[in-house]
Amino acid sequence: MDSPLDEPVHICTELGEDDPDPFTLDEEQLLEDEVDLSHIPPHLLSLYALVSCLHLQFHLPRIACNALLAIFTCILLSISPAIDMPFITLQSSNRVLGVDKRILILPVCPSCRDVFPPAGSCHTVDMCAACHVNLFLPSETTRGNQRAIRMPVIKYPYLPLSEQLKSILKVPGVEAVLDQWRTKPRSPGKYTDIFDGDMCRTKLKDPSGKLFFSNLPDEKTGPNGELRIGVNLGVDWFSYIRSNIAPSHSSCPTSFSICNFPPEYRYQQNCVLKVSTSLASPWHMLLLVFITGRLVHVILVAVVCDKPAAHKIGGFASHSHTNFCTTCWINIANKDKPSAFTKGAFRARTDEEHRRFGEQYRNLLTANARRNFVKEFATRYTQLSRLPYFNIVEQIIIDPMHNLFLGLVKTHFYNIWIQSKILRPTRELQVFHDMLADFIIPRSCGKLPTDIGMPSGGSLTADQWLLLATVYGPIIIPQLWSACLPTDTDDQILLQRATVIQKTEAEKEAGAAQKAQDKIALAEAKKRGKDAYDAEKARITNEKIAMAEEKKQEKLRLASQKQAAKLAEKVRQVEEKKARAAERKSNTSPPNDRFDNNDESTDAKFSLHPDDPAHFLKLSAALRIIIKHQLSNDDLDRVDILLRDYATELIRLYGSGVIKPNHHYATHVTECARNFGPLHDFWTFLFERLNKLLKSFKTNNHGNGELETTFFHEFQRTCQTGRLTFSLLRYPRETLPHEVAEIMLKASNEERGTVAGLALLSKDLDDALVDAGQTYALSPRHQKIDMSTDTYRLLAQTLCFRFPLTPVHCRMDRPLVAHSLPLHRQAIFFEYVILDGKRYYASRTVGSNHSSFVHAIIPCEGQAPRHVYGEILEIFQFMQNFRGQEAPMWFARMRWFKPWRSESINPWDNL
């Protein structure tokens, strides 16, 4: 009798799959509700937009929004009884604005999870043909009431990508922004955006075989005048806590980001397309005609997600599989060997091979056969194989955010240094915290918790791990080792580290050998019959239990010895303390040792090693290069060497037990950068931020797709409100809608924080932001006061140096030449200056230097430019009549930094 795993699995044939296609909608379902705002009075339009923004952006409850509308109605009525009165409910005002965009609710089979056409479609079915399960709830509720509409058992919210693109393309000026990449200067071997990558530049083809993103000199408006758009697909599961007693609930938002948008635009939620996608069209290049008559083509450029999602979507086996890599055929037995980090050591996967294996998997009819196939070939069927242009191996990227920041950096600092007690809580880690507390960086860079590595420090985010590896770590780690590493015990430390690694490796190899022997013994016993097999299995189990008990007893014995040794050491320390107390009367000099070297010395698995800082800085240097907004082939070659050397040295310094799959995945990150350009064009920060946004929406906490439907509705409303705000900016300046839109954009930008505090959709919107798009500006707050004596004398010296023909002198000093002019003492002092969209504060004016540090490049005639670093102390404007000419001059008083010349060896010199 066959086991349940051998039962046939329902497989859709090529002809019957997606027939009828649930994502192909009837014409009446695609009718878009056109909203004309021109007939709405400006005061009502501004009021409705404001209340909608407060509800969706700042989560003001509906009842509060209704109260606000009613209060405004009373105010307007008292001011002018004849004025047009607003609606007093949020639902009505949103309907007037057209914010509530119609979405479709598709039914999902509760058993097989197939998706079916929505209610009201000519292809609607009541029951899943494969499972014979009802798709819709009964027409009557449990209380006997008639349902107004047909309600699916499980809801699947859906809005076609084409419909959402139409909403974006209707925003004035967006088409020009989407085509800006065509006029951007390009250089071979340089990567400034995703269109410099090989995927868009040379690999993606249209159905005719020509380059999809062709950009010949006569194609500045696209081939045949078409608008070519590329999108990245983001998929990321997240857990949503419905209540303290409800079971955990996972949701999987599926969204697209538009590659044509510059990064600062792409991070705006108005530019994100949240859909549940299907790949029904063989090419899935969306064709839609914009209202101007221009043809629009859309193509999928990359799938951007973490590793578990990438393996599921791409049809790869799990990352715990024997062949765990999605790019090459490395075996898990080689995961922790130096060959795992040797370039070209393993055969590369190919798209053709993956598609062939996927079709073979698809044609298998039993779950057991499919399971065995995946075990052998590490491949499943994926719907992405229906896109003939899509390279499954290359276009499903290895996300640098999860791989490098949440992977390599977190593993190195937390799993290796903290959990292995290389940084012990009462010693090195405490010194690290002290150094961290004294660390000053600009506020815009972010901040680390001062108790990082401790339970009270919590979990760090990806950008915090990046900050640790590229800003804090390169400065603190060498100082920490210099302060805590004994100078006379290098050989002893090296011997201790080598002994621990050898012991760990020996235990690991012995365990692997025993496991292989047990596997062979079980195979031989299975040939002799069931009884022999059971007996052999029982013998192996008993041996494992005996070995576990032996290890437990040995652990208890060592713990007892350690406790006795600690007690004896404590007695000795008490005696020594008494002796030192007696000696203090004659000698009051403090002890030289910072730490008691005997405390906890036997507890550490590893200890500080002199090679640790240089090894960590290889990872820091690689990350510092790879996160640049402009990369070159030389940069990527350098990063590839650093990451491979770093991973190889991990085995020597800490043993193969610390190696994770992420260390091998990191060797393929530079390949992704060559295909898709700088990391900011394809990492998952954008989609992680989308999850955070979705979690902020108010929901009813219901299951069966209702939670996801609420997410979808609220997200679409939020996007429509953002686009509405932009439309209000198109009103003439000095009008009420324009001024209200500017205030809302500014408040929305400040509320969303640094990640989303970027430029919006056009130059008009840049004016509405605080700093974005401003090349140069001074703070509006200023004061005219006397300069300090130091500043006064420095200004006189500077003017004499810059203008030697017009000497000046301080009023309290005697002039050195007869025609010297006395210098005014008053100046206008400002709080900050904005340069290229970034704000720099004067530390003496605002009382803090967190945002006062600058890197200046000073040109030198006939020589290379000079790079200097310093702190801005004061920013002021000075004006005086010199020989009949009076013009304002602006100055910044600086405190320049000097290079630190360490007496110890610089760990950066070895990189």
C-alpha positions in Angstrom: 0.0 0.0 0.0 1.4 3.4 -1.0 2.2 5.9 1.8 0.5 9.3 1.8 3.7 10.8 0.3 3.2 8.6 -2.8 -0.4 9.8 -3.5 -0.7 11.7 -6.8 -0.4 15.5 -6.6 -2.8 17.7 -8.5 -0.8 19.2 -11.3 -2.1 21.9 -13.7 -1.3 21.1 -17.3 0.1 23.7 -19.5 -3.2 24.1 -21.2 -5.3 24.2 -18.1 -3.0 26.3 -15.9 -4.6 29.7 -15.0 -7.5 28.8 -17.2 -9.5 31.0 -16.6 -6.8 33.4 -15.6 -7.9 35.0 -12.3 -5.7 38.0 -12.9 -7.1 38.8 -16.4 -9.9 41.2 -15.6 -13.1 41.9 -17.5 -13.3 45.4 -19.2 -16.0 46.6 -16.7 -13.7 45.7 -13.8 -11.0 47.9 -15.3 -13.1 51.0 -15.4 -11.2 53.6 -13.4 -13.1 56.2 -11.4 -12.1 59.5 -12.9 -12.0 62.3 -10.3 -12.2 65.9 -11.4 -10.9 68.3 -8.6 -11.3 71.5 -10.6 -14.9 72.0 -9.4 -14.1 71.7 -5.7 -13.6 75.1 -3.9 -10.0 75.6 -2.8 -10.9 75.7 0.9 -12.8 72.4 0.8 -10.1 70.8 -1.3 -7.4 71.8 1.2 -9.5 70.7 4.1 -10.3 67.3 2.7 -6.6 66.7 1.8 -5.5 67.8 5.2 -7.8 65.4 7.1 -7.0 62.5 4.7 -3.3 63.1 5.3 -3.7 63.2 9.1 -5.6 59.9 9.0 -3.3 58.0 6.6 0.1 59.5 7.3 -0.2 60.2 11.1 -2.9 57.6 11.9 -5.5 60.0 13.3 -8.6 57.8 14.2 -11.6 58.1 12.0 -13.8 59.4 14.8 -11.2 62.2 15.4 -11.2 63.0 11.6 -15.0 63.2 11.6 -14.9 65.5 14.6 -12.3 67.7 13.0 -14.4 68.0 9.8 -17.4 68.9 11.9 -15.5 71.5 13.9 -14.1 73.1 10.7 -17.7 73.2 9.4 -18.7 75.2 12.5 -15.8 77.6 12.2 -16.5 78.2 8.5 -20.2 78.7 9.1 -19.4 81.3 11.8 -17.0 83.2 9.5 -19.2 83.2 6.4 -22.7 81.6 6.5 -22.8 81.7 2.7 -19.6 79.7 2.1 -19.7 76.1 0.8 -19.8 73.7 3.7 -17.6 70.6 3.8 -18.8 67.0 4.3 -18.5 66.0 7.9 -17.3 62.4 7.5 -14.0 61.0 6.4 -15.6 58.5 4.1 -17.4 61.2 2.2 -14.4 63.5 1.9 -12.2 60.6 0.7 -14.8 59.8 -1.9 -14.7 63.3 -3.2 -10.9 63.2 -3.5 -10.9 59.8 -5.1 -8.6 58.4 -2.5 -10.5 55.2 -2.1 -9.2 53.4 -5.2 -11.2 50.4 -6.1 -9.4 47.1 -5.6 -10.4 43.5 -6.4 -10.9 40.7 -3.9 -10.1 37.3 -5.5 -11.2 34.1 -3.8 -8.6 31.6 -2.7 -9.1 27.9 -2.2 -8.8 27.0 1.5 -7.2 23.7 0.6 -4.8 24.1 -2.3 -4.5 27.9 -2.1 -5.1 28.4 -5.8 -6.5 31.8 -6.8 -9.7 32.2 -8.8 -11.5 35.1 -10.7 -13.4 37.5 -8.5 -17.2 37.6 -7.9 -19.0 39.3 -10.7 -16.6 38.1 -13.3 -17.9 36.1 -16.3 -15.4 33.4 -15.3 -16.4 33.2 -11.6 -16.6 29.6 -10.2 -18.1 28.6 -6.9 -16.0 25.6 -6.1 -12.3 24.6 -6.6 -12.4 21.9 -9.3 -9.4 20.1 -7.8 -10.3 20.1 -4.1 -14.1 20.3 -4.3 -14.1 23.1 -1.7 -16.4 26.1 -1.7 -14.7 29.3 -2.5 -17.3 31.7 -1.1 -19.2 32.0 2.2 -22.9 31.1 2.3 -25.3 33.7 1.0 -26.7 34.0 4.6 -24.8 34.7 7.8 -25.1 32.5 10.9 -27.8 34.8 12.1 -29.9 34.4 9.0 -29.1 37.8 7.4 -28.6 38.0 3.7 -25.1 39.0 2.6 -25.0 42.1 0.4 -22.1 40.8 -1.7 -20.5 37.5 -2.3 -17.7 37.1 0.2 -14.7 34.8 -0.4 -13.8 32.3 2.3 -10.2 33.5 2.0 -9.5 37.0 0.4 -6.8 37.9 -2.0 -6.5 41.7 -2.6 -5.4 42.6 -6.0 -4.9 45.6 -8.2 -3.1 45.2 -11.6 0.3 46.7 -11.9 -0.9 48.5 -15.0 -3.6 50.3 -13.1 -1.2 51.5 -10.5 1.3 52.6 -13.1 -1.4 54.7 -14.7 -2.0 56.5 -11.4 1.7 57.3 -11.2 2.1 58.3 -14.9 -0.8 60.8 -14.5 1.3 62.9 -12.1 2.7 65.8 -14.1 6.4 65.5 -14.8 6.8 61.8 -13.9 7.4 60.7 -17.5 10.3 63.0 -17.8 11.8 61.6 -14.5 11.4 58.1 -15.8 13.4 58.9 -18.9 16.1 60.9 -17.1 18.5 57.9 -17.1 18.8 58.2 -20.9 20.6 61.5 -20.6 22.9 60.6 -17.8 26.6 60.5 -18.8 28.0 56.9 -18.8 31.5 55.6 -18.6 32.7 52.0 -19.3 33.6 50.2 -16.1 31.8 52.7 -13.9 28.5 51.9 -12.1 26.4 54.8 -11.0 22.9 53.3 -11.2 21.2 50.1 -12.3 21.4 51.0 -15.9 25.2 50.8 -15.8 24.9 47.2 -14.8 25.3 44.4 -17.3 21.7 43.2 -16.9 20.1 46.4 -18.2 23.0 47.4 -20.4 23.6 44.2 -22.4 21.4 41.2 -21.2 17.7 42.1 -21.0 16.1 41.6 -24.4 12.6 42.4 -25.8 10.6 39.8 -27.8 12.3 40.9 -31.0 15.7 40.1 -29.6 16.9 43.7 -29.3 18.0 45.3 -26.0 15.0 46.3 -23.9 16.8 49.3 -22.5 18.4 50.3 -25.8 19.6 53.9 -25.7 21.1 54.8 -29.1 21.6 58.4 -29.9 18.3 58.6 -31.8 16.4 56.9 -28.9 16.4 59.6 -26.3 12.7 59.2 -25.9 12.9 55.4 -26.1 12.8 53.0 -29.0 10.0 54.1 -31.3 9.1 56.8 -28.8 8.1 54.1 -26.2 8.5 54.5 -22.5 10.5 51.5 -21.2 10.1 50.9 -17.5 12.0 48.3 -15.3 10.7 47.1 -12.0 12.2 45.1 -9.1 10.0 42.6 -7.4 10.3 42.7 -3.6 9.0 39.8 -1.4 9.4 39.8 2.3 7.4 37.9 5.0 6.9 39.6 8.3 5.1 38.6 11.5 2.1 40.6 12.7 1.2 40.5 16.4 -2.6 40.5 16.5 -2.9 40.2 20.3 -1.0 38.6 23.2 -3.2 35.5 23.1 -3.7 35.1 19.4 -1.5 32.8 17.4 1.3 34.3 15.3 0.4 35.5 11.9 2.7 35.9 8.9 2.0 38.1 5.9 3.9 38.4 2.7 3.7 41.7 1.0 4.5 41.6 -2.7 5.5 44.9 -4.2 7.4 46.5 -7.1 9.8 49.4 -7.1 10.5 51.3 -10.4 14.1 51.1 -11.4 13.8 54.2 -13.6 13.3 56.4 -10.6 16.5 57.8 -8.9 17.1 56.4 -5.4 15.7 59.4 -3.7 12.4 59.1 -5.5 12.3 55.3 -5.2 12.1 55.5 -1.4 8.8 57.4 -1.5 5.8 55.2 -0.8 4.0 57.1 -3.6 6.4 55.4 -6.1 6.0 51.8 -4.7 3.6 49.5 -6.4 2.0 47.0 -4.0 0.5 44.1 -5.9 0.0 40.4 -5.7 1.5 39.5 -9.0 0.8 36.8 -11.6 2.8 35.8 -14.5 0.0 34.9 -16.9 1.4 36.6 -20.0 4.3 34.7 -21.6 6.5 37.8 -21.7 4.8 39.7 -18.9 5.9 43.0 -20.4 2.9 45.1 -19.6 1.6 47.1 -22.5 -0.5 50.1 -21.8 -1.2 53.3 -23.8 -0.8 56.4 -21.7 -3.3 59.3 -22.1 -0.8 61.1 -24.3 -0.8 58.1 -26.7 2.7 56.9 -25.7 3.2 53.2 -25.5 4.6 51.9 -22.2 6.5 48.6 -21.8 7.3 47.2 -18.4 9.9 44.4 -17.7 10.9 42.6 -14.5 14.6 43.4 -13.8 15.3 41.6 -10.5 13.8 39.8 -7.6 14.9 41.4 -4.4 14.4 39.5 -1.1 16.1 37.6 1.7 17.6 34.2 1.1 14.6 32.0 2.4 12.3 33.9 0.1 14.7 33.8 -2.8 15.0 30.0 -2.6 11.2 29.7 -2.5 10.4 32.1 -5.3 13.3 30.9 -7.6 12.6 27.2 -7.1 15.9 26.5 -5.3 16.3 24.1 -2.5 16.6 25.4 1.0 19.8 27.0 2.2 20.3 24.0 4.5 20.3 21.7 1.5 23.5 19.9 0.4 23.7 22.2 -2.6 22.7 25.4 -0.8 23.9 28.1 -3.1 21.7 29.7 -5.8 24.7 30.7 -7.9 27.0 27.7 -7.9 27.0 24.0 -7.2 29.1 24.1 -4.0 28.5 21.1 -1.6 27.7 21.7 2.0 30.7 19.6 2.9 32.9 22.3 1.4 31.0 25.2 3.1 33.7 25.6 5.8 36.7 24.8 3.6 39.1 27.4 2.0 37.8 26.2 -1.4 34.4 27.7 -0.6 36.1 31.1 -1.0 38.3 30.3 -4.0 37.1 32.0 -7.2 35.9 29.5 -9.8 36.3 26.5 -7.5 32.7 25.2 -8.2 30.7 24.9 -11.3 28.3 27.8 -11.8 24.5 27.2 -12.1 22.9 28.2 -15.4 19.5 29.4 -16.3 19.1 26.7 -18.9 19.9 24.0 -16.5 17.6 25.4 -13.8 14.7 25.5 -16.2 15.3 22.0 -17.4 15.3 20.6 -13.8 12.3 22.7 -13.0 10.3 21.1 -15.8 11.4 17.7 -14.7 10.2 18.4 -11.2 6.9 19.8 -12.5 6.2 16.6 -14.5 6.5 14.4 -11.4 3.2 13.2 -10.0 3.8 12.2 -6.4 5.1 14.2 -3.4 7.6 11.5 -2.6 9.1 11.7 -6.1 9.3 15.4 -5.9 11.0 15.3 -2.5 13.6 12.8 -3.8 14.2 15.0 -6.9 14.8 18.1 -4.8 17.2 16.1 -2.6 19.2 15.1 -5.6 19.0 18.2 -7.9 18.2 21.0 -5.4 15.6 22.4 -7.8 11.9 23.0 -8.0 9.6 24.5 -10.6 9.1 28.2 -10.4 6.5 30.4 -12.1 9.4 32.8 -13.0 10.4 30.2 -15.6 7.4 31.4 -17.7 9.3 34.6 -18.4 11.5 33.7 -21.3 13.8 36.7 -20.9 14.2 36.2 -17.1 17.5 34.6 -16.0 16.5 32.8 -12.8 20.0 32.3 -11.6 21.3 35.9 -12.2 18.2 38.0 -11.7 17.3 36.6 -8.3 19.9 38.6 -6.3 21.8 37.9 -3.1 20.5 40.7 -0.9 23.5 42.7 0.5 21.5 44.0 3.4 20.8 40.5 4.8 24.0 38.9 3.6 26.6 41.5 4.6 25.1 43.6 7.4 22.7 41.2 9.2 24.9 38.3 8.1 28.7 38.8 8.1 28.9 41.8 10.5 26.5 40.4 13.0 28.1 37.0 12.9 31.6 38.4 13.5 30.7 40.7 16.3 27.9 38.9 18.1 28.3 35.2 17.3 32.1 35.1 17.4 33.3 37.9 19.7 30.4 38.1 22.2 29.1 34.6 22.4 32.6 33.1 22.3 33.6 35.6 25.1 36.5 37.1 23.1 34.9 40.3 24.4 34.1 39.5 28.0 31.3 41.5 29.6 33.3 42.7 32.6 36.5 43.4 30.7 36.9 44.1 27.0 33.2 44.7 26.3 33.1 47.2 29.1 36.0 49.1 27.6 34.2 48.9 24.3 31.1 50.5 25.9 33.2 53.2 27.5 34.8 54.1 24.1 31.4 54.0 22.4 30.0 56.5 25.0 32.8 58.9 24.1 32.3 58.5 20.3 30.9 61.6 18.5 29.5 61.4 15.0 27.0 63.5 13.0 23.4 62.9 14.0 22.6 62.0 10.4 24.8 58.9 10.6 22.7 57.3 13.4 23.8 56.0 16.7 24.5 52.6 18.3 23.2 51.6 21.8 25.9 52.2 24.3 25.4 48.7 25.8 25.7 46.8 22.5 26.4 43.1 22.9 24.4 42.9 26.2 20.7 41.8 26.5 19.8 45.4 27.5 21.2 46.6 24.1 18.5 44.8 22.2 18.7 43.7 18.6 20.5 45.9 16.1 19.0 46.9 12.8 20.8 46.4 9.5 21.9 50.0 9.2 23.2 49.8 12.8 25.4 46.8 11.9 26.6 48.7 8.9 27.4 51.7 11.1 29.4 49.5 13.5 31.4 48.0 10.6 32.2 51.1 8.7 32.2 54.0 11.2 32.6 52.9 14.9 34.5 49.6 14.4 37.4 50.8 12.3 38.3 53.4 15.0 37.4 51.6 18.2 38.5 48.0 17.5 42.2 48.8 17.0 42.2 51.0 20.1 40.4 48.3 22.1 42.9 45.6 21.2 45.8 48.1 21.9 44.3 48.8 25.4 43.4 45.2 26.4 45.8 42.9 24.6 48.8 42.0 26.8 52.0 42.9 25.1 54.1 40.0 26.4 51.8 37.0 25.8 51.4 36.9 22.0 52.9 33.4 21.6 50.8 32.1 24.5 47.6 33.6 23.0 48.4 32.1 19.6 49.0 28.7 21.2 45.8 28.9 23.2 43.8 29.9 20.1 45.4 27.1 18.0 44.7 24.5 20.7 41.1 25.4 21.0 40.6 25.3 17.2 42.4 22.0 16.8 40.3 20.5 19.6 37.1 21.7 18.0 38.1 20.5 14.5 39.1 17.1 15.9 35.8 16.7 17.6 34.0 17.8 14.5 35.9 15.4 12.3 35.3 12.5 14.7 31.6 13.2 14.8 31.5 13.3 11.0 33.4 10.0 10.7 31.1 8.4 13.3 28.1 9.6 11.5 29.4 8.2 8.2 30.1 4.8 9.8 26.6 4.7 11.4 25.1 5.4 8.0 27.0 2.6 6.4 26.2 0.2 9.2 22.5 1.0 8.9 22.6 0.4 5.1 24.2 -3.0 5.6 21.7 -3.9 8.3 18.8 -2.9 6.1 19.9 -5.5 3.6 19.8 -8.2 6.2 16.1 -7.4 7.1 13.9 -5.3 9.3 15.0 -7.0 12.6 18.7 -6.4 11.9 18.0 -2.8 10.9 16.0 -2.1 14.1 18.8 -3.7 16.2 21.5 -1.7 14.5 19.4 1.5 15.0 18.9 0.7 18.7 22.7 0.1 19.1 23.5 3.5 17.5 20.9 5.2 19.7 22.3 3.6 22.8 25.9 4.7 21.9 24.7 8.2 21.3 23.0 8.3 24.7 26.1 6.8 26.4 28.4 9.4 24.7 26.0 12.2 25.7 26.1 11.0 29.3 29.8 10.8 29.3 30.1 14.3 28.0 27.7 15.5 30.6 29.7 13.9 33.4 32.9 15.3 32.0 31.4 18.7 31.9 30.2 18.4 35.5 33.7 17.3 36.5 35.4 20.2 34.8 32.8 22.6 36.3 33.6 21.2 39.7 37.3 21.6 39.2 36.8 25.1 37.9 34.7 26.0 40.9 37.3 24.7 43.3 40.0 26.6 41.4 38.0 29.8 41.6 37.4 29.3 45.3 41.1 28.8 45.9 41.9 31.8 43.7 39.4 33.9 45.6 41.1 32.9 48.9 44.5 33.8 47.4 43.2 37.1 46.2 41.9 38.0 49.6 45.2 37.2 51.2 47.0 39.3 48.5 44.6 42.1 49.1 45.3 42.1 52.8 49.1 42.1 52.0 48.7 45.0 49.5 46.6 46.9 52.1 49.5 46.7 54.5 52.0 47.8 51.9 49.9 50.8 50.9 50.9 52.6 54.1 54.4 52.8 52.8 53.7 52.8 49.0 50.6 54.6 47.6 51.3 54.0 43.8 48.3 52.5 42.0 48.6 49.1 40.3 49.6 49.1 36.7 47.3 46.4 35.5 44.0 47.6 34.2 42.4 44.2 34.7 42.9 41.3 37.0 44.3 38.8 34.5 43.1 35.8 36.6 39.5 36.8 36.7 37.4 34.6 34.3 40.5 33.7 32.4 39.6 30.0 32.2 36.0 30.8 31.1 36.9 32.2 27.7 36.8 29.9 24.8 39.0 32.3 22.8 40.9 35.4 23.9 42.2 38.5 22.2 44.5 37.7 19.3 46.9 40.3 17.7 45.6 39.5 14.2 41.9 40.1 15.1 41.8 43.9 14.3 43.5 43.6 10.9 41.1 40.7 10.0 38.0 42.7 11.0 39.2 45.7 9.1 39.3 43.7 5.9 35.5 43.3 6.3 35.2 47.0 7.1 37.2 48.1 4.1 35.2 45.8 1.8 31.9 47.2 3.1 33.2 50.8 2.9 33.9 50.4 -0.8 30.9 48.4 -1.8 28.3 50.8 -0.3 29.6 53.7 -2.3 27.0 55.3 -4.7 29.5 55.1 -7.5 31.6 51.9 -8.2 34.2 50.8 -10.7 35.5 47.5 -11.8 38.6 48.1 -9.8 36.5 48.7 -6.7 34.6 45.4 -7.2 37.8 43.5 -7.8 39.2 44.9 -4.6 36.0 44.1 -2.6 36.0 40.5 -4.0 39.6 39.9 -2.9 38.9 41.4 0.6 35.8 39.3 1.2 37.5 36.1 0.1 40.6 36.8 2.2 38.4 37.7 5.2 36.4 34.5 5.0 39.4 32.3 4.5 41.2 33.8 7.5 38.1 33.2 9.6 38.9 29.5 9.5 42.5 30.1 10.7 41.5 32.5 13.5 38.3 31.0 14.8 37.9 27.5 13.3 35.5 26.2 10.6 32.7 26.1 13.1 32.0 29.8 12.7 31.5 29.6 9.0 27.9 30.2 7.8 26.4 29.9 4.3 26.4 33.8 4.3 30.2 33.7 4.1 30.0 31.9 0.8 27.1 33.9 -0.5 29.2 37.1 0.1 31.7 35.9 -2.6 28.9 36.4 -5.2 27.8 39.9 -4.1 30.3 41.6 -6.5 28.7 39.6 -9.3 25.3 41.1 -8.4 26.9 44.6 -8.3 28.3 44.1 -11.8 24.8 43.1 -13.0 22.7 45.7 -11.2 25.1 48.5 -10.2 25.5 50.1 -6.7 23.9 48.3 -3.8 21.4 51.0 -3.2 19.7 50.0 -6.5 18.9 46.4 -5.4 19.0 46.0 -1.6 15.9 45.3 0.5 16.0 48.5 2.7 13.1 49.8 0.6 10.9 46.7 1.1 11.8 46.4 4.8 10.6 50.0 5.2 7.3 49.0 3.5 6.8 46.3 6.1 7.2 48.9 8.8 4.7 51.1 7.1 2.1 48.3 6.8 2.5 47.3 10.5 1.6 50.9 11.4 -1.9 50.6 9.9 -4.9 49.9 12.0 -6.5 46.6 11.4 -9.4 44.4 12.7 -7.0 41.5 13.3 -9.1 39.1 11.4 -7.6 36.1 9.5 -8.4 34.5 6.1 -7.0 37.4 4.1 -8.9 40.2 5.9 -5.7 41.5 7.5 -3.9 41.6 4.2 -6.9 43.3 2.5 -6.8 46.1 5.1 -3.1 46.5 4.5 -3.7 46.8 0.8 -6.6 49.2 1.1 -4.7 51.5 3.5 -1.6 51.5 1.5 -3.4 52.4 -1.7 -5.2 55.2 0.1 -1.9 56.5 1.4 -0.3 56.5 -2.1 -3.3 58.2 -3.6 -3.2 60.9 -0.9 0.5 61.5 -1.6 -0.1 61.8 -5.3 -3.0 64.2 -4.5 -0.7 66.3 -2.5 1.7 66.6 -5.4 -1.2 67.6 -7.6 -2.1 70.4 -5.2 1.4 71.7 -5.7 0.6 72.3 -9.4 -1.8 75.1 -8.3 -0.3 78.6 -8.6 1.9 79.8 -5.8 0.3 81.8 -3.1 -2.9 79.9 -3.5 -4.4 78.0 -0.6 -4.0 74.4 -2.0 -0.4 75.1 -2.9 0.5 76.4 0.5 -1.3 73.6 2.3 0.5 71.0 0.1 3.9 72.5 1.0 3.1 72.3 4.8 1.8 68.7 4.5 4.9 67.6 2.6 7.2 69.2 5.1 5.4 67.6 8.1 5.3 64.2 6.3 9.0 64.4 5.5 10.0 65.2 9.1 7.7 62.5 10.5 9.1 59.7 8.3 12.7 60.2 9.3 16.0 60.0 7.6 15.4 57.1 5.3 12.4 58.6 3.7 13.5 62.2 4.1 14.6 62.6 0.5 13.6 64.5 -2.5 10.1 63.9 -3.9 8.8 63.7 -7.4 10.0 66.9 -9.0 11.9 70.1 -8.6 8.7 71.8 -7.5 8.5 69.4 -4.5 12.1 70.0 -3.6 11.1 73.5 -2.6 8.7 72.1 -0.1 11.3 70.1 1.7 13.6 71.4 4.4 17.0 70.9 2.7 16.6 68.6 -0.3 17.7 70.1 -3.5 19.2 73.3 -1.9 22.8 73.8 -3.2 23.5 76.6 -0.7 21.4 78.3 2.0 21.9 79.8 5.5 19.7 79.3 8.5 16.8 81.8 8.8 17.6 82.3 12.4 20.6 84.6 12.9 21.9 87.4 15.2 24.1 90.4 14.8 26.7 90.6 17.6 30.3 91.4 18.3 32.8 88.8 17.4 34.9 87.2 20.0 38.5 88.4 20.3 39.9 85.2 18.7 37.5 85.4 15.8 38.1 89.1 15.3 41.9 88.7 15.1 41.6 85.6 12.8 39.3 87.5 10.5 41.8 90.4 10.3 44.6 88.0 9.5 42.5 86.3 6.8 41.5 89.5 5.1 45.1 90.8 5.1 46.3 87.5 3.6 43.5 87.3 0.9 43.6 91.1 0.0 47.2 92.3 0.7 46.5 95.6 -1.2 43.8 96.5 1.3 45.4 95.9 4.8 43.1 96.0 7.9 43.7 95.9 11.6 41.7 95.3 14.8 40.5 98.4 16.5 42.4 97.5 19.7 45.7 97.1 17.8 48.1 99.7 16.4 48.1 99.6 12.5 51.2 98.3 10.9 50.9 100.4 7.8 49.6 103.9 7.5 46.8 103.1 5.0 45.4 100.2 7.1 41.7 100.3 7.7 40.1 99.6 11.1 37.9 96.5 11.0 34.3 96.4 12.1 33.7 94.1 15.1 30.1 93.2 14.4 29.0 90.3 12.2 25.8 88.3 11.6 26.1 84.8 13.0 24.1 81.9 11.6 23.2 78.5 13.2 23.8 76.4 10.1 24.6 76.3 6.4 23.1 73.9 3.8 25.5 72.7 1.2 24.2 70.3 -1.5 21.2 69.3 0.6 23.2 68.6 3.8 23.0 70.8 6.9 26.2 71.7 8.9 25.8 73.4 12.2 28.2 75.9 13.9 29.1 74.1 17.1 29.7 77.2 19.2 26.4 78.7 18.1 24.2 75.7 18.8 26.3 74.2 21.7 26.9 70.8 20.1 29.3 69.4 17.5 27.4 66.3 16.5 26.6 67.8 13.0 29.6 70.1 12.7 32.2 67.9 11.2 33.2 68.4 7.5 35.5 66.9 5.0 36.9 69.6 2.7 38.9 69.3 -0.5 41.2 72.2 -1.1 42.5 72.5 -4.7 46.3 73.1 -5.0 47.8 74.6 -8.1 50.0 72.0 -9.9 49.4 69.4 -7.1 46.8 66.9 -6.1 43.9 68.3 -4.1 44.4 68.4 -0.3 41.9 66.5 1.9 41.3 68.1 5.3 38.9 67.4 8.1 37.6 69.7 10.8 34.8 71.1 12.9 32.8 74.2 12.1 32.9 76.5 15.1 31.1 79.6 13.7 29.3 80.7 10.5 29.0 84.4 10.0 28.5 87.2 7.4 30.8 90.2 7.5 30.3 93.4 5.5 32.4 96.6 5.5 33.2 99.4 3.0 36.7 98.8 1.6 37.9 101.6 -0.7 34.4 102.5 -1.9 33.2 98.9 -2.3 30.9 97.2 0.1 29.9 93.6 -0.5 28.9 90.9 2.0 31.4 88.1 2.7 30.7 84.8 4.4 33.1 82.9 6.6 33.3 79.8 8.7 35.7 79.5 11.6 37.2 76.0 11.7 39.0 73.8 14.0 41.2 71.6 11.7 42.1 68.1 12.8 45.6 66.7 12.7 46.4 63.2 11.5 46.8 60.8 14.4 50.3 59.3 14.4 50.1 56.1 16.4 53.3 54.6 17.9 51.7 51.1 17.4 51.4 49.3 14.1 48.6 50.6 12.0 46.3 47.6 11.2 45.1 49.3 8.0 48.7 49.1 6.6 48.2 45.3 6.0 45.1 45.6 3.9 
